[in-house]
Amino acid sequence: METKEPFITICYLDDQFQANLLCLELDKKQIPYYLQSFYDEAYQNIFQLQKGWGKLEAPASCQAEILEILAELPQNVKNDFSLEEQ
């Protein structure tokens, strides 16, 4: 889906796993987006510690749909795989 609409920052992402899941869903729905990681080896990842893993940009007209998809993604994957004592 091509768009001439300018891209805006939709959200900031916590980690690469969340970014990958979100991108898979956006690709399925053919929603245009730009994903920017804040990873920078030269500065020893200081920007990821301050700002999060990265940000997602997309047309403003897609913002509501993207935020809905993001809300449906697992928020804390570590808790999903925690071991319980038996």
C-alpha positions as CSV (number, residue, x, y, z in Angstrom):
1,M,0.0,0.0,0.0
2,E,1.6,3.3,-1.1
3,T,0.8,6.5,0.5
4,K,1.9,10.1,-0.1
5,E,0.8,11.0,3.4
6,P,3.7,12.1,5.7
7,F,4.8,9.6,8.4
8,I,4.5,10.6,12.1
9,T,5.8,8.8,15.2
10,I,3.1,6.4,16.3
11,C,4.8,4.7,19.3
12,Y,8.1,3.8,21.0
13,L,8.9,0.2,21.4
14,D,10.3,-1.6,24.4
15,D,12.3,-4.3,22.8
16,Q,13.1,-6.1,19.5
17,F,10.7,-8.9,20.2
18,Q,7.8,-6.4,20.4
19,A,9.0,-4.7,17.3
20,N,9.2,-8.0,15.4
21,L,5.6,-9.0,16.4
22,L,4.2,-5.6,15.5
23,C,6.0,-5.6,12.1
24,L,4.6,-9.1,11.3
25,E,1.1,-7.9,12.0
26,L,1.6,-4.6,10.0
27,D,2.9,-6.6,7.0
28,K,-0.1,-8.9,7.2
29,K,-2.5,-6.0,7.0
30,Q,-0.3,-4.2,4.4
31,I,0.0,-1.1,6.6
32,P,3.0,1.1,5.6
33,Y,5.5,1.8,8.3
34,Y,9.1,2.8,9.1
35,L,10.9,1.1,12.1
36,Q,13.9,2.9,13.6
37,S,16.1,1.2,16.2
38,F,18.0,3.4,18.6
39,Y,20.8,0.9,18.7
40,D,24.2,2.6,18.3
41,E,27.3,0.7,19.0
42,A,29.4,3.8,18.9
43,Y,27.6,5.2,22.0
44,Q,27.3,1.8,23.7
45,N,23.5,1.7,23.3
46,I,23.0,4.7,25.6
47,F,20.0,5.8,23.5
48,Q,18.2,2.5,23.9
49,L,18.6,2.8,27.7
50,Q,17.1,6.3,27.6
51,K,14.5,6.1,24.9
52,G,13.6,2.4,24.5
53,W,14.4,0.0,21.8
54,G,13.2,2.1,18.9
55,K,10.2,3.9,17.4
56,L,7.6,3.2,14.7
57,E,6.5,5.8,12.2
58,A,3.5,5.5,9.9
59,P,0.8,7.7,8.2
60,A,-1.4,9.4,10.7
61,S,-4.5,7.8,9.1
62,C,-3.2,4.4,10.3
63,Q,-2.4,5.4,13.9
64,A,-5.6,4.1,15.5
65,E,-5.3,0.7,13.8
66,I,-1.7,0.4,14.7
67,L,-2.3,1.2,18.3
68,E,-5.1,-1.3,18.4
69,I,-2.7,-4.0,17.0
70,L,-0.1,-3.0,19.6
71,A,-2.6,-3.3,22.4
72,E,-3.3,-6.9,21.4
73,L,0.3,-8.0,21.5
74,P,1.8,-9.7,24.6
75,Q,3.0,-6.9,26.9
76,N,5.3,-8.9,29.1
77,V,6.6,-12.0,27.5
78,K,8.7,-13.0,30.4
79,N,5.6,-13.6,32.6
80,D,4.1,-15.8,29.9
81,F,7.0,-18.3,30.2
82,S,7.6,-18.2,34.0
83,L,7.9,-21.5,35.8
84,E,5.6,-22.2,38.6
85,E,6.6,-24.4,41.5
86,Q,4.6,-27.7,41.7
